[in-house]
Amino acid sequence: MKFRIIDQQSSNNAQSPIRVIEQTSGQEIGWINRYLDREYVRRLAHTSLRAYAYNLLHFVRWWASIHPSGNIEEQDLSESTLLDYVRFQSSQQPRPSASTINDRVAVTDRALRNEFPEAPCQMARGFHQAFLRRGPMGLARPRQAMSRLRVKVPKRNIVPLSVNEVARFWSSFRSSRDLAMVGLMLLHGLRSAELLALNCDDVLLPEAQVRVRGKGNKLRFLPLAPETIQLLDHYLRFERPSPCSAALFVVLKGCARGTRMNPAGLRSLFRHHRQTTGIKLAHPHRFRHTFASDMVRAGMSLPALMQLMGHADIQTTLQYVRIAPQDVYLEYARAVTQHIRPLPKTSS
């Protein structure tokens, strides 16, 4: 059986617009769509719903490869179902990343528990029971499904761009629009999705602020650097076509002129300039990480940086910050000079 995802407009506020269906008959995969409906009612972001649907699509395709009917019944599920699914993914070539496997298993676990609350597969008791974690005040609540069955994720160590790399990449741009987009990522730490979601009324140039909608549709106001203000002002005055959509950053040429720039367009833009400059690591998220590293080196506190980057947990901010050995040495030298008392003199 073959399955696919459709994204349809629906007037039903209780039904997810994203559906997983059987390709030939068009029949909906009930247990998946009921889970998507539940998450949609919880006002999950459209991008998250779509990611969940693709994760569940991958599972149901695997399930159909070993169960020709493609149907899932409670009696078919066992304690090793999810473990078998992990083994299958680990044997694929190319092998999915550990985080991808974990995301697929976690979403599948939640969806199956939603549909079959008594099914044994939700526990896999010998492998991933919910353990109590130790908090600052002692034992805290049990870990959630995401921390149950997990493949070990290698620690990421993203190296920020050097000053020279930033300068070379920056100088390859010609339009104020492109420079403003890079500036908002480099000088303000915006995610690429946040950048593309900006509207003209989100830019408050007189107040030197920009209103950003982050993950979970959470709003935050960021101060604008003078350089960014100048670039945005020039773009809005002289480059942005009129009339066009409410989007801040729009396509400047071609049949799509005046429409919101999409993720594919941003990726294409960065790909072109990586080839032009030879800086292979100049990806949009690398500029966000470079921003975080620069702020830490400038002495910004982690709580303040957490607010600027739109993180809900300071542990997420720490994952973006990697202090180089030379920075550790300089910090130590500064601390020794300012705060460590000299050793008392000893009599000879």
Sequence and secondary structure as in RCSB ss.txt:
>XXXX:A:sequence
MKFRIIDQQSSNNAQSPIRVIEQTSGQEIGWINRYLDREYVRRLAHTSLRAYAYNLLHFVRWWASIHPSGNIEEQ
DLSESTLLDYVRFQSSQQPRPSASTINDRVAVTDRALRNEFPEAPCQMARGFHQAFLRRGPMGLARPRQAMSRLR
VKVPKRNIVPLSVNEVARFWSSFRSSRDLAMVGLMLLHGLRSAELLALNCDDVLLPEAQVRVRGKGNKLRFLPLA
PETIQLLDHYLRFERPSPCSAALFVVLKGCARGTRMNPAGLRSLFRHHRQTTGIKLAHPHRFRHTFASDMVRAGM
SLPALMQLMGHADIQTTLQYVRIAPQDVYLEYARAVTQHIRPLPKTSS
>XXXX:A:secstr
  EEEEE   S TTS SEEEEETTT  B HHHHHHHHHHHHTT  HHHHHHHHHHHHHHHHHHHHHSTT    GG
G  TTHHHHHHHHHHTSSS   HHHHHHHHHHHHHHHHHH TT GGGTTTTT    EEEETTEEEEE  GGGTS 
            HHHHHHHHHT  SHHHHHHHHHHHTT   HHHHHH BGGGEETTTTEEEEE GGG EEEEE  
HHHHHHHHHIIIIIS SS  SBSSB  SSTTTTSB  HHHHHHHHHHHHHHH  TT  HHHHHHHHHHHHHHTT 
 HHHHHHHHT SSHHHHHHH    HHHHHHHHHHHHHHH         
